[in-house]
Amino acid sequence: MSKFNNFSYTSFTRGIISIFFLLISQVCEARSVTTTTHSGFVRTQNTQFLLNGSPFLFNGFNSYWMMHVAADPTERYKISDVFRDASAAGLTVCRTWAFSDGGDRALQISPSVYDERVFQALDFVISEAHKYGIRLILSLVNNYNDYGGRPQYAQWGRNAGVQITSDDDFYTNPVLKGYYKNHVKRVLTRFNTVTKVAYKDDPTIMAWELINEPRCKIDYSGRTVQGWVQEMATYTKSIDNKHLLEIGMEGFYGDSMPEKKQNNPGYQVGTDFISNNLVKEIDFATIHAYPDIWLSGQSDYAQLAFMQRWMTSHWTDSKTILKKPLVFAEFGKSNKDQGYSLNGRNLYMNTVYRNIYNFARTGGTMGGGLVWQIVAEGMESYYDGYEIVLSTNPTTAGLIAGQSHKMAALGHMLSRPHNEGHGHHHLLNGKKHGHRFNRPSNRRHRHGP
């Protein structure tokens, strides 16, 4: 892939674009606050997401930091700012953490011990999402040690005198599994002090995610994770069968269909995209992709080619084998990459967006994408190279808004009774919409092998 130089704008042009975006933001904010309602739960039927009986296609984003930041009441305006600007750009789904295990501003201080102040921060995040017409995917634990994660659960076990050999005991040790189940129950049954609605009864929440990017070093086959997913999915649904449930997977293939391992980026992580997502209680599949990290050192062309294969393979498998919807739940391109340019990132992200749209248009199954990730102004400590501040990145905001418009228009078109989910490929007259974006910082880990 050839390199591009950054766009250069005159101060005048920047000013005009910023004023335009501000006006659009204010109009959309007024509209979203006054007219948007979460009148129903997002559901699935075969390979489609449905909302109130009609196809639900979306453009979304990740902002993992929301509860953590909202734990300081003086910082809560940042959550409102992001939801406001996201709503103005047509974004309707946000993925964020519903965990913080041990450490700074912990939600779960120790097993079964919770900080009410931090829970109220999550209450606020959910209420603001509702205010701006944005639905949430809430993740329940991290694979990595950021915000506690599996390593913290293992340490809690050691502190309690449990024989723990590795962090992977998280998937098999009954004590650690008990800690996790307790957390699931506490979050799902939480009564929101702002909205006065229990989380499990709130349609603002689109889905629960069992774990952010599960990995298991002691068993690369995917079977250990398989047992855990089956047990925890069954448990989660026993408490809340109103909400959708997904695993949180990156999409690595395992032993159930060995021929598909060739699609992995040269290694495995202990998950099996096929068998893990075939668990009956799992409602839809997810993939993440970071070829700039997974294939570090390879050319832009090679990374883009991998991303194309990754998306196509998982879309095909979700459509024909899993028969469940698919969400591209994390993607981005870092401004720390060698040879980075704004245009290069735009090209990459535009390709991802175009693929998402075309998959949704020509064969369904692909419900939408969630860019990694959006932050507010003044959050430099959360920068990881993928960050986007919508209010100060007008080209990015325009890129995202264009994709939002296309996905919403496609959803509306599919809702027409005569389509019945078929024959829609000839519509949407090829209007071109610009769109682009970014991702975070002390969120989690590195995506390497």
Secondary structure by P-SEA (a helix, b strand, c coil): ccccccccccaaaaaaaaaaaaaaaaaaaaaaaccccccccccccccbbbcccccccccccccccccccccccccaaaaaaaaaaaaaacccbbbbbccccccccccccccccccaaaaaaaaaaaaaaaaabbbbbccccccccccccaaaaaaaaaaacccccccccccccaaaaaaaaaaaaaaaaccccccccccccccccccccccccccccccccaaaaaaaaaaaaaaaaaacccbbbbcccccccccccccccccccccccccccccccccccccbbbbbbccccccccccaaaaaaaaaaaaaaaaaaaaccccbbbbccbbbbbcccccccaaaaaaaaaaaaaaaaaaacccccccccccccccccccccccccccccccccaaaaaaaaaaaaaaaaaaaaaaccccccccccccccbbbbbccccccccccccccc
